[in-house]
Amino acid sequence: MSPPLAVLISLCLFFGLPGSASCLYKQWVPDTSFENATNWDKGVVPCGSDKVQFLADRQVSVYVREVHSIQEMKLPVNGEFILASGAGFTVGGGQDGSCGTGVTVQFRDSETAKWFDPALWRAASSSEDLDKGRFLFSVHEESVPCSHDDVVFRPDTSFRVDTTAGQQSLRVKSVSVLGQKFRENAGFSRYLASRSGRLQFHGDAGPVVGSPACDDSSGCDCGNSVHHGRICSGMDCPRLDCTKPLRPVGHCCDVCGAILHLKISGRFNLETYRQRLQHLLLHPQYKAVRMGVSKVTMPQWLLGVIPREAATEIQVVLLDEEGLGPGTVAEDAARDIMKDIQSQGALFGIEDAELQASSGNEGTGDRAGVVVGAVLGALALVVSLVVLGFLFYRGVIRVPSLPSLPSWRKNSEIGELGGPIDHGFDNPMFNKPSQVPGSGGLFGTDSLSTITVTDLGVHFVNPAYDETNFNA
C-alpha cells in the first residue's frame, strides 16, 4: 500500500467521510427555467421579436433569472412565474435585428418528467461534489433517491415532477427546494400544500421527509426494490456486444463489463472502500470506466433448490464508458481490483470475493483456490474408483453375500423333501386324483397305504406281485 493512500485511509477511518455510509445526494436534472433552451420547442430562448406561448391546459411553475423582452405572451390557465431578484419582462423591445423577424416559441410540456425515471437524477457523495460535477454511477434502482438520501432541486430553478407511486410511499431523508432544506415532514407537508408545491409536485404521492440516515458503516439497502417495476417500466435497454451479458442487482438492463461480489466482515466501511476503488481507477487506462458500489441483498439456496435466509454483500459494478462497449477495459480493472483484494482485502474487512465477467473469463482471485480444490477433489474421486475396480477384479476385495430373503412361497407349494412340488400338466385323458371319489380302488386309502419310503427312495407295492423286501 502506498504511503499517501495509507494516510488517506487512516484519516477516513478516524474522521469519517462526508455524509453517512451510503447516504448520497440525489439531484433532479430537469427544470422549468425560462432561460433553459431545451424547454422551448425551437431549441432557443425567446427574444424581443418572438411571441411566447404556454399550453393552456398545462400547469407549470417557471423560474425566471433575467429580464426578457418579448412581443406577446399567452399564459396557461394555472401556472406561476418565480422571479429572481431583478428579473422580469418587457414588451415590444429588443428589435435590433439580432433576434430575426420573430416566431412563435412554445414552452414544452413538462408533465412527462417522472420521479422514478433513473435518467433524470444525478448522485454525488456530497453537496460540494454536486456543485463541481463529480457525479457517481449507480444501478437504476439506486439512481432514484433511496430512503436515506438527501434530495436536491437546484436553488435557482423550478420544476414539475410526477410522483405517482401507486400504493407505495416516497421516503427520503431530506428535500431541498429553492434553497430551503426540509428535514422534517411537518414543514415539508406545508410546502406541498402551497401553490408552488402543488405546481412542482403532482401525482398520487408526495415525498415523505424525515427518514433516518444510514447508521451502518458497511452501507444500507436502498429500499427501492419495491419500485423496481415502475423504475424499469420506461427503460429502453441497448443492444450489447459481449459474450455473456450480466444483470447487476437493482439494474433494469443487462450490461457488458464485470461485477464483483464481496463477502464482508463487521470491519468493512463502504465509503472508505469506495475511495480505495476510486484510487485504483485513477490509472489512465481506466479513466473511462464507470463504477458503482452498493450494498445489496442476495437470495441464498441450499443445494441450488431450497431457499435459505437472504444474505447481504457488496456489489461492485464496472462498465466501459456509456456501457455500450464489449466491457473488456472494465474487466481488466476488475481483475486488478481482485489482485488488490488478495493482498489488501483483509485490511478493509473483505473476507471473500467473486468475479463475474461478460467475456465469460471468470473465477480469478480468491475463488481460484476453490475451483482448483474442486478439480483436485474430482480427480481423487476418479482415481479411488479406478483402484477399487482393479482390486475387485483381482479378487482382493469381494462383495459380501447378501442374507437370504424370507420365503414368499405358500406352504402348500413346498414338498415333503423341501423342494417345490412339480404338478406337471393337466392330462385331459385322465381325471385328477382330487376329482376321484374318496372310495376304495386304485386311489383308495388301501392303495395309498402301500407306499413305502426308504433310504433308497419312494416305492409302492404292485398288487400283481409278491411284496418285495427292499431292505434285504
TORDO-807034 format. One record per residue (C-alpha): y, z, x; chain. Coordinates in steps of 0.2 Angstrom, whole numbers. Layout:
+-------+-------+-------+-------+
| north |    up |  east | mitor |
+-------+-------+-------+-------+
|     Y |     Z |     X |     A |
...
+-------+-------+-------+-------+
***
This chain:
+-------+-------+-------+-------+
| north |    up |  east | mitor |
+-------+-------+-------+-------+
|     0 |     0 |     0 |     A |
|    17 |    -5 |     7 |     A |
|    29 |    10 |    10 |     A |
|    43 |     3 |    -1 |     A |
|    30 |     2 |   -16 |     A |
|    23 |    19 |   -12 |     A |
|    41 |    26 |   -13 |     A |
|    44 |    17 |   -30 |     A |
|    28 |    24 |   -37 |     A |
|    31 |    41 |   -32 |     A |
|    49 |    40 |   -39 |     A |
|    42 |    33 |   -56 |     A |
|    29 |    47 |   -57 |     A |
|    41 |    61 |   -53 |     A |
|    57 |    55 |   -63 |     A |
|    48 |    43 |   -76 |     A |
|    54 |    26 |   -80 |     A |
|    67 |    21 |   -93 |     A |
|    61 |    24 |  -111 |     A |
|    44 |    32 |  -116 |     A |
|    27 |    25 |  -112 |     A |
|    25 |     8 |  -120 |     A |
|    41 |    10 |  -130 |     A |
|    51 |    -6 |  -129 |     A |
|    67 |   -13 |  -136 |     A |
|    64 |   -27 |  -148 |     A |
|    80 |   -38 |  -151 |     A |
|    82 |   -50 |  -165 |     A |
|    86 |   -68 |  -159 |     A |
|    93 |   -77 |  -174 |     A |
|   111 |   -74 |  -180 |     A |
|   123 |   -80 |  -193 |     A |
|   138 |   -81 |  -182 |     A |
|   151 |   -94 |  -186 |     A |
|   153 |   -99 |  -168 |     A |
|   134 |  -102 |  -166 |     A |
|   132 |  -121 |  -166 |     A |
|   114 |  -120 |  -171 |     A |
|   119 |  -113 |  -188 |     A |
|   128 |  -129 |  -193 |     A |
|   119 |  -145 |  -199 |     A |
|   129 |  -156 |  -187 |     A |
|   125 |  -145 |  -172 |     A |
|   143 |  -142 |  -169 |     A |
|   156 |  -128 |  -174 |     A |
|   168 |  -135 |  -187 |     A |
|   185 |  -139 |  -181 |     A |
|   203 |  -142 |  -188 |     A |
|   198 |  -159 |  -196 |     A |
|   182 |  -153 |  -204 |     A |
|   178 |  -147 |  -221 |     A |
|   166 |  -131 |  -221 |     A |
|   153 |  -129 |  -235 |     A |
|   141 |  -115 |  -239 |     A |
|   127 |  -116 |  -251 |     A |
|   132 |  -109 |  -267 |     A |
|   116 |  -101 |  -272 |     A |
|   113 |   -93 |  -255 |     A |
|   118 |   -75 |  -249 |     A |
|   124 |   -74 |  -232 |     A |
|   134 |   -62 |  -220 |     A |
|   144 |   -72 |  -207 |     A |
|   151 |   -64 |  -191 |     A |
|   167 |   -72 |  -185 |     A |
|   174 |   -68 |  -167 |     A |
|   188 |   -80 |  -166 |     A |
|   202 |   -89 |  -176 |     A |
|   196 |  -106 |  -183 |     A |
|   207 |  -120 |  -191 |     A |
|   199 |  -130 |  -205 |     A |
|   203 |  -142 |  -219 |     A |
|   195 |  -133 |  -233 |     A |
|   180 |  -121 |  -236 |     A |
|   168 |  -119 |  -250 |     A |
|   161 |  -102 |  -251 |     A |
|   144 |   -95 |  -258 |     A |
|   144 |   -85 |  -274 |     A |
|   138 |   -70 |  -265 |     A |
|   142 |   -68 |  -246 |     A |
|   154 |   -60 |  -234 |     A |
|   164 |   -63 |  -218 |     A |
|   163 |   -49 |  -205 |     A |
|   179 |   -52 |  -194 |     A |
|   180 |   -46 |  -176 |     A |
|   197 |   -40 |  -171 |     A |
|   210 |   -54 |  -171 |     A |
|   198 |   -66 |  -179 |     A |
|   202 |   -77 |  -195 |     A |
|   205 |   -94 |  -202 |     A |
|   220 |  -106 |  -204 |     A |
|   220 |  -122 |  -215 |     A |
|   227 |  -139 |  -210 |     A |
|   230 |  -136 |  -191 |     A |
|   221 |  -142 |  -176 |     A |
|   223 |  -161 |  -180 |     A |
|   227 |  -166 |  -162 |     A |
|   214 |  -180 |  -161 |     A |
|   201 |  -169 |  -151 |     A |
|   192 |  -165 |  -167 |     A |
|   189 |  -183 |  -173 |     A |
|   193 |  -189 |  -191 |     A |
|   184 |  -174 |  -199 |     A |
|   167 |  -172 |  -208 |     A |
|   159 |  -160 |  -220 |     A |
|   149 |  -147 |  -210 |     A |
|   137 |  -137 |  -219 |     A |
|   131 |  -119 |  -214 |     A |
|   112 |  -119 |  -213 |     A |
|   100 |  -110 |  -224 |     A |
|    96 |   -93 |  -217 |     A |
|    83 |   -87 |  -229 |     A |
|    69 |   -93 |  -219 |     A |
|    70 |   -81 |  -204 |     A |
|    56 |   -68 |  -206 |     A |
|    54 |   -51 |  -199 |     A |
|    35 |   -55 |  -195 |     A |
|    39 |   -71 |  -185 |     A |
|    35 |   -67 |  -167 |     A |
|    46 |   -81 |  -160 |     A |
|    61 |   -73 |  -167 |     A |
|    60 |   -57 |  -156 |     A |
|    63 |   -53 |  -138 |     A |
|    56 |   -37 |  -129 |     A |
|    63 |   -28 |  -114 |     A |
|    59 |   -11 |  -106 |     A |
|    77 |    -5 |  -108 |     A |
|    94 |   -10 |  -116 |     A |
|   100 |   -15 |   -99 |     A |
|    86 |   -27 |   -97 |     A |
|    91 |   -34 |  -114 |     A |
|   108 |   -37 |  -108 |     A |
|   103 |   -45 |   -92 |     A |
|    89 |   -56 |  -100 |     A |
|    74 |   -48 |   -91 |     A |
|    63 |   -50 |  -106 |     A |
|    44 |   -46 |  -107 |     A |
|    30 |   -56 |  -113 |     A |
|    19 |   -49 |  -127 |     A |
|     5 |   -54 |  -138 |     A |
|    10 |   -59 |  -155 |     A |
|     7 |   -43 |  -164 |     A |
|    17 |   -33 |  -151 |     A |
|    31 |   -46 |  -151 |     A |
|    36 |   -39 |  -168 |     A |
|    43 |   -22 |  -167 |     A |
|    30 |    -8 |  -166 |     A |
|    31 |     9 |  -174 |     A |
|    38 |    17 |  -158 |     A |
|    50 |     3 |  -153 |     A |
|    69 |     3 |  -154 |     A |
|    75 |   -12 |  -165 |     A |
|    92 |   -20 |  -159 |     A |
|   103 |   -33 |  -168 |     A |
|   116 |   -38 |  -156 |     A |
|   133 |   -29 |  -160 |     A |
|   144 |   -45 |  -160 |     A |
|   133 |   -54 |  -173 |     A |
|   127 |   -53 |  -191 |     A |
|   111 |   -59 |  -198 |     A |
|    99 |   -61 |  -213 |     A |
|    81 |   -56 |  -211 |     A |
|    67 |   -57 |  -224 |     A |
|    57 |   -40 |  -223 |     A |
|    44 |   -44 |  -235 |     A |
|    29 |   -34 |  -230 |     A |
|    18 |   -33 |  -246 |     A |
|    12 |   -15 |  -248 |     A |
|    15 |   -10 |  -230 |     A |
|    30 |    -2 |  -223 |     A |
|    40 |    -7 |  -208 |     A |
|    41 |     9 |  -197 |     A |
|    51 |     9 |  -181 |     A |
|    59 |    22 |  -170 |     A |
|    77 |    16 |  -172 |     A |
|    88 |     2 |  -178 |     A |
|   105 |    -4 |  -171 |     A |
|   116 |   -14 |  -182 |     A |
|   134 |   -20 |  -177 |     A |
|   134 |    -7 |  -163 |     A |
|   129 |     8 |  -173 |     A |
|   112 |    15 |  -169 |     A |
|   102 |    24 |  -184 |     A |
|    89 |    36 |  -178 |     A |
|    86 |    45 |  -195 |     A |
|    80 |    36 |  -211 |     A |
|    93 |    45 |  -222 |     A |
|   108 |    37 |  -213 |     A |
|    99 |    20 |  -212 |     A |
|    94 |    20 |  -230 |     A |
|   113 |    22 |  -235 |     A |
|   117 |     7 |  -224 |     A |
|   103 |    -3 |  -233 |     A |
|   111 |     1 |  -249 |     A |
|   128 |    -5 |  -243 |     A |
|   135 |   -23 |  -246 |     A |
|   132 |   -28 |  -228 |     A |
|   115 |   -20 |  -228 |     A |
|   109 |   -30 |  -244 |     A |
|   115 |   -46 |  -237 |     A |
|   107 |   -44 |  -220 |     A |
|    90 |   -37 |  -225 |     A |
|    81 |   -44 |  -240 |     A |
|    63 |   -44 |  -246 |     A |
|    52 |   -31 |  -254 |     A |
|    53 |   -19 |  -240 |     A |
|    65 |   -12 |  -228 |     A |
|    63 |    -4 |  -210 |     A |
|    59 |    14 |  -211 |     A |
|    68 |    23 |  -196 |     A |
|    63 |    39 |  -188 |     A |
|    45 |    36 |  -181 |     A |
|    41 |    47 |  -166 |     A |
|    42 |    39 |  -148 |     A |
|    26 |    36 |  -139 |     A |
|    22 |    53 |  -130 |     A |
|     6 |    46 |  -122 |     A |
|     9 |    41 |  -104 |     A |
|    -6 |    29 |  -105 |     A |
|     3 |    20 |  -119 |     A |
|     1 |    19 |  -138 |     A |
|    -6 |     7 |  -150 |     A |
|     7 |    -4 |  -158 |     A |
|     1 |    -2 |  -176 |     A |
|     4 |   -20 |  -181 |     A |
|   -14 |   -24 |  -184 |     A |
|   -12 |   -21 |  -202 |     A |
|     1 |   -35 |  -202 |     A |
|   -10 |   -47 |  -192 |     A |
|   -12 |   -60 |  -206 |     A |
|     6 |   -60 |  -210 |     A |
|    11 |   -62 |  -192 |     A |
|     0 |   -76 |  -189 |     A |
|     2 |   -85 |  -206 |     A |
|    16 |   -97 |  -199 |     A |
|     9 |   -99 |  -182 |     A |
|     6 |  -117 |  -175 |     A |
|    -6 |  -115 |  -161 |     A |
|    -5 |  -128 |  -147 |     A |
|   -19 |  -138 |  -141 |     A |
|   -27 |  -132 |  -125 |     A |
|   -33 |  -139 |  -109 |     A |
|   -46 |  -127 |  -102 |     A |
|   -65 |  -125 |  -102 |     A |
|   -66 |  -108 |  -111 |     A |
|   -50 |  -103 |  -121 |     A |
|   -48 |   -85 |  -123 |     A |
|   -41 |   -74 |  -138 |     A |
|   -32 |   -58 |  -132 |     A |
|   -32 |   -44 |  -144 |     A |
|   -17 |   -45 |  -155 |     A |
|   -14 |   -63 |  -152 |     A |
|   -14 |   -77 |  -165 |     A |
|   -20 |   -91 |  -154 |     A |
|   -32 |   -95 |  -140 |     A |
|   -24 |   -96 |  -123 |     A |
|   -28 |  -103 |  -105 |     A |
|   -27 |   -90 |   -92 |     A |
|   -35 |   -74 |   -88 |     A |
|   -37 |   -57 |   -97 |     A |
|   -41 |   -40 |   -88 |     A |
|   -49 |   -26 |   -97 |     A |
|   -46 |    -9 |   -89 |     A |
|   -55 |     7 |   -92 |     A |
|   -43 |    21 |   -88 |     A |
|   -43 |    40 |   -85 |     A |
|   -30 |    53 |   -91 |     A |
|   -20 |    50 |   -75 |     A |
|   -15 |    32 |   -80 |     A |
|     3 |    28 |   -83 |     A |
|     7 |    12 |   -92 |     A |
|    25 |     9 |   -86 |     A |
|    20 |    14 |   -68 |     A |
|     6 |     1 |   -68 |     A |
|    17 |   -12 |   -76 |     A |
|    29 |   -10 |   -62 |     A |
|    15 |   -12 |   -50 |     A |
|     9 |   -28 |   -58 |     A |
|    27 |   -35 |   -58 |     A |
|    27 |   -31 |   -39 |     A |
|    11 |   -40 |   -36 |     A |
|    18 |   -56 |   -46 |     A |
|    33 |   -57 |   -35 |     A |
|    24 |   -69 |   -24 |     A |
|    32 |   -86 |   -26 |     A |
|    16 |   -94 |   -31 |     A |
|    16 |   -83 |   -47 |     A |
|    34 |   -85 |   -52 |     A |
|    29 |   -95 |   -67 |     A |
|    15 |   -83 |   -73 |     A |
|    19 |   -73 |   -89 |     A |
|    11 |   -56 |   -90 |     A |
|     8 |   -44 |  -105 |     A |
|     2 |   -27 |  -103 |     A |
|    -3 |   -16 |  -118 |     A |
|   -15 |    -3 |  -124 |     A |
|   -27 |    -9 |  -137 |     A |
|   -42 |    -3 |  -147 |     A |
|   -59 |   -12 |  -144 |     A |
|   -74 |   -11 |  -155 |     A |
|   -90 |    -4 |  -147 |     A |
|  -108 |   -10 |  -151 |     A |
|  -124 |    -2 |  -146 |     A |
|  -137 |   -15 |  -141 |     A |
|  -125 |   -28 |  -147 |     A |
|  -128 |   -24 |  -166 |     A |
|  -125 |    -6 |  -170 |     A |
|  -106 |    -2 |  -172 |     A |
|  -100 |    13 |  -162 |     A |
|   -84 |    23 |  -161 |     A |
|   -70 |    11 |  -155 |     A |
|   -63 |    14 |  -138 |     A |
|   -46 |    11 |  -131 |     A |
|   -42 |     1 |  -115 |     A |
|   -28 |    -8 |  -106 |     A |
|   -27 |   -26 |  -109 |     A |
|   -18 |   -37 |   -96 |     A |
|   -14 |   -55 |  -102 |     A |
|    -9 |   -68 |   -89 |     A |
|    -4 |   -85 |   -93 |     A |
|     4 |  -100 |   -85 |     A |
|    22 |  -104 |   -90 |     A |
|    23 |  -108 |  -108 |     A |
|     4 |  -105 |  -109 |     A |
|     1 |  -124 |  -110 |     A |
|    -7 |  -127 |   -93 |     A |
|   -25 |  -125 |   -88 |     A |
|   -22 |  -107 |   -83 |     A |
|   -28 |  -109 |   -65 |     A |
|   -12 |  -101 |   -57 |     A |
|   -14 |   -86 |   -69 |     A |
|   -32 |   -84 |   -64 |     A |
|   -28 |   -84 |   -46 |     A |
|   -15 |   -70 |   -50 |     A |
|   -29 |   -61 |   -60 |     A |
|   -41 |   -61 |   -45 |     A |
|   -28 |   -54 |   -34 |     A |
|   -25 |   -40 |   -46 |     A |
|   -44 |   -37 |   -46 |     A |
|   -44 |   -36 |   -27 |     A |
|   -29 |   -23 |   -28 |     A |
|   -39 |   -13 |   -41 |     A |
|   -54 |   -12 |   -29 |     A |
|   -43 |    -5 |   -16 |     A |
|   -29 |     5 |   -25 |     A |
|   -35 |     6 |   -43 |     A |
|   -41 |    24 |   -42 |     A |
|   -23 |    29 |   -37 |     A |
|   -17 |    23 |   -54 |     A |
|   -31 |    30 |   -64 |     A |
|   -41 |    14 |   -66 |     A |
|   -60 |    18 |   -67 |     A |
|   -66 |     1 |   -70 |     A |
|   -60 |   -17 |   -73 |     A |
|   -67 |   -33 |   -80 |     A |
|   -60 |   -51 |   -79 |     A |
|   -61 |   -65 |   -91 |     A |
|   -55 |   -82 |   -86 |     A |
|   -53 |   -98 |   -96 |     A |
|   -61 |  -108 |   -82 |     A |
|   -77 |   -99 |   -85 |     A |
|   -77 |   -91 |   -67 |     A |
|   -78 |   -73 |   -72 |     A |
|   -85 |   -57 |   -65 |     A |
|   -76 |   -55 |   -49 |     A |
|   -70 |   -37 |   -44 |     A |
|   -78 |   -21 |   -50 |     A |
|   -90 |   -30 |   -62 |     A |
|   -98 |   -40 |   -47 |     A |
|  -109 |   -25 |   -42 |     A |
|  -115 |   -23 |   -60 |     A |
|  -120 |   -41 |   -60 |     A |
|  -129 |   -40 |   -43 |     A |
|  -138 |   -24 |   -49 |     A |
|  -144 |   -33 |   -65 |     A |
|  -151 |   -48 |   -55 |     A |
|  -160 |   -37 |   -42 |     A |
|  -167 |   -27 |   -56 |     A |
|  -174 |   -43 |   -65 |     A |
|  -181 |   -49 |   -48 |     A |
|  -190 |   -32 |   -46 |     A |
|  -197 |   -33 |   -63 |     A |
|  -204 |   -50 |   -60 |     A |
|  -212 |   -45 |   -43 |     A |
|  -220 |   -30 |   -51 |     A |
|  -228 |   -41 |   -65 |     A |
|  -235 |   -53 |   -52 |     A |
|  -243 |   -39 |   -42 |     A |
|  -251 |   -31 |   -57 |     A |
|  -258 |   -48 |   -62 |     A |
|  -265 |   -50 |   -44 |     A |
|  -273 |   -33 |   -44 |     A |
|  -281 |   -36 |   -62 |     A |
|  -288 |   -52 |   -56 |     A |
|  -296 |   -44 |   -41 |     A |
|  -304 |   -31 |   -51 |     A |
|  -294 |   -17 |   -43 |     A |
|  -286 |   -12 |   -60 |     A |
|  -297 |   -13 |   -75 |     A |
|  -292 |   -12 |   -93 |     A |
|  -299 |     4 |  -101 |     A |
|  -312 |     1 |  -115 |     A |
|  -305 |     5 |  -132 |     A |
|  -313 |    18 |  -143 |     A |
|  -325 |    11 |  -156 |     A |
|  -317 |     9 |  -173 |     A |
|  -325 |    18 |  -188 |     A |
|  -337 |     8 |  -198 |     A |
|  -330 |    -1 |  -213 |     A |
|  -346 |    -7 |  -220 |     A |
|  -354 |     2 |  -235 |     A |
|  -369 |    12 |  -233 |     A |
|  -379 |     0 |  -244 |     A |
|  -376 |   -13 |  -231 |     A |
|  -385 |    -4 |  -217 |     A |
|  -404 |    -5 |  -215 |     A |
|  -416 |    10 |  -211 |     A |
|  -416 |     5 |  -192 |     A |
|  -397 |     5 |  -191 |     A |
|  -394 |   -14 |  -192 |     A |
|  -387 |   -23 |  -207 |     A |
|  -400 |   -30 |  -220 |     A |
|  -402 |   -48 |  -219 |     A |
|  -403 |   -53 |  -238 |     A |
|  -407 |   -71 |  -234 |     A |
|  -403 |   -83 |  -248 |     A |
|  -407 |   -84 |  -266 |     A |
|  -423 |   -95 |  -269 |     A |
|  -422 |  -102 |  -286 |     A |
|  -441 |  -104 |  -287 |     A |
|  -444 |   -86 |  -287 |     A |
|  -437 |   -71 |  -296 |     A |
|  -429 |   -57 |  -286 |     A |
|  -439 |   -41 |  -284 |     A |
|  -425 |   -32 |  -293 |     A |
|  -427 |   -43 |  -308 |     A |
|  -446 |   -39 |  -310 |     A |
|  -450 |   -26 |  -322 |     A |
|  -455 |    -9 |  -314 |     A |
|  -474 |   -11 |  -319 |     A |
|  -489 |   -12 |  -308 |     A |
|  -495 |   -28 |  -299 |     A |
|  -489 |   -36 |  -284 |     A |
|  -472 |   -27 |  -284 |     A |
|  -478 |   -11 |  -292 |     A |
|  -477 |     6 |  -284 |     A |
|  -495 |     5 |  -279 |     A |
|  -492 |   -11 |  -268 |     A |
|  -476 |    -4 |  -261 |     A |
|  -486 |    12 |  -256 |     A |
|  -497 |     2 |  -244 |     A |
|  -483 |    -2 |  -232 |     A |
|  -486 |     7 |  -216 |     A |
|  -473 |    10 |  -202 |     A |
|  -480 |    12 |  -185 |     A |
|  -473 |    11 |  -167 |     A |
|  -478 |    -7 |  -167 |     A |
|  -468 |   -12 |  -182 |     A |
|  -469 |   -13 |  -201 |     A |
|  -486 |   -18 |  -209 |     A |
|  -493 |   -19 |  -226 |     A |
|  -511 |   -19 |  -232 |     A |
|  -519 |   -36 |  -238 |     A |
|  -530 |   -31 |  -253 |     A |
|  -541 |   -46 |  -249 |     A |
|  -547 |   -37 |  -233 |     A |
|  -553 |   -21 |  -227 |     A |
|  -539 |    -9 |  -221 |     A |
|  -537 |   -11 |  -203 |     A |
|  -533 |     4 |  -192 |     A |
|  -518 |    -2 |  -182 |     A |
|  -518 |    14 |  -172 |     A |
|  -535 |    10 |  -164 |     A |
+-------+-------+-------+-------+
***
